[in-house]
Amino acid sequence: MTPFHKMILCGLLLFLGISLLFPGGIELFRLQAGIPGLEPAGIDALNHFRTLHGMMTGLGIVALWACWNIEQSPELLLGLAVIIA
């Protein structure tokens, strides 16, 4: 992998990781879940929203971890691509 390609891939992984980690983490610990106009009807819907935000946070962590170990563990990139696809 050329340094130019590595820089582009690392930049995209950083963008993906940050864009998933922070909103997912904020929504995961917020007491009132939902978007205005799309609020959960019951406790089951609230738990479903928390699960989805937890998955977003986990994918953000994996993306940042893949950016950190881009040369040593290419299987992280493959796993991340499979999960997102």
C-alpha positions, 0 to 999 in steps of 0.5 A: 500500500502506497503512503498516499493510499494509506493516508486516504484510507486512514482519513476515511476511517477517522471520519467514519469512526468519529461520525459513528462514535460520538453521536452513538455514544451521546444517544446511548446515554441520553434519558430521552431517546428518539428524534422529535416526531419519531419518539419511542412508543414504549419501553421496547422501542426505547431499548431498540433505539439504545441497541442501535446506538450501541451498535453505532458506537461499537462500529465507530470504535472498530473503525478507529481501531482499524485506523490505528492498526492499519498495517498490522491487522487488515482483517479488521478492515475486512470485518468492518467492510462486511459489517457495514455491507 
